[in-house]
């Protein structure tokens, strides 16, 4: 599945906090906040999304997915837990 197809698929994902996608979003955002890695998002953005993780909308998921795709593809990011959770979110969206 291409990145564009994944981003489009965000429109149909369940964003229930108990869903796999919702749970992985929260985990990934928490990892980003705790990591020293530069993922291309400001601390303010990450804190905003973490604060509203229980009420994320598909347009919010698009932003988080773009971060996950960036993290997954980046050779500069060395944090394995961060890369693993980015990959898990991508796969969860593919399966949804």
C-alpha positions, -999 to 999 in steps of 0.1 A, spaced: 0 0 0 14 34 -9 17 63 15 -10 82 -4 -34 51 -1 -26 49 37 -34 86 42 -67 82 23 -75 51 44 -73 73 75 -107 87 66 -123 53 73 -104 43 104 -121 39 137 -106 63 162 -121 48 192 -94 49 220 -100 12 226 -94 3 189 -60 -9 178 -53 23 158 -64 46 187 -42 27 212 -12 27 189 -16 64 183 -14 71 220 16 48 224 34 64 195 27 100 206 39 91 241 71 76 227 77 107 206 72 130 236 97 109 257 123 105 230 152 128 223 149 122 186 139 150 162 108 137 144 99 169 126 71 179 150 71 205 177 66 196 214 35 217 213 20 197 185 28 164 202 13 176 235 -18 189 218 -24 155 201 -16 136 233 -41 158 252 -69 149 227 -59 113 219 -93 101 232 -111 123 207 -89 121 176 -106 126 143 -95 112 109 -77 144 99 -57 142 131 -48 106 123 -35 118 89 -10 140 107 1 113 131 4 88 102 26 112 83 49 114 114 49 76 116 58 73 79 86 98 84 99 80 115 97 46 98 116 58 67 142 80 85 178 67 87 186 95 112 162 83 138 179 56 159 153 50 187 142 14 180 111 16 202 99 47 183 105 31 149 87 -1 161 57 18 172 56 39 140 56 6 121 29 -9 142 6 22 135 12 19 98 3 -18 98 -27 -12 120 -40 13 95 -33 -11 66 -54 -38 84 -83 -15 94 
